[in-house]
């Protein structure tokens, strides 16, 4: 019997060592401990307690403006390195964490063996920051999302556009692009 050309993707399982960083990422992505708890299958008090311990253990300073655009703990060099390690582990396993609006999530799920993004994902204005911080690996940005974030990027050429250190690549004739770090 012939082997299939490409193996069927298996669900990515975060190693125990990296699970605390996943918890902090899901707090950033969902914006609340309730959203992170739902994505992790844990109770909200458990996530809240674990997050407090992590913040204390890693000496993270919370950004008071994190509700608007910025990340809650994005400025910590320690956390940035830990996120890069988590991202490298995910990508080596063939698992992508791709953000999108709810209309595109159904299209992306078969492409990702591991989807840990909360159902109510952060506003498109934050996606560039999440990609740059390695909390997500890429984001599918539609024309509507572009109009909400940066209307000047809506006319991206076929080679892509630099968006404050990230690369926006057109992926279809309609205004739909893939936002990713330029070094990927």
Buried (B, 14 or more C-beta within 10 A) or exposed (E): EEEEEEEEBEEBEBEEEBEBBBBBBBBBBBBBBBBBBBBBEBEBEEBBEBBEEBBEEBEBEEBEEBEEBBBBBBBBEEBBEBBEBBBEBBEEBEBBBBBBBEEBBEEBEEEBBBBBBBEEBBEBEBBBBBBBBBBBBBBBBBEEBBEBBBEEBBEBEEEBBEBEEBBBBBEEEEBBBBBBBEEE
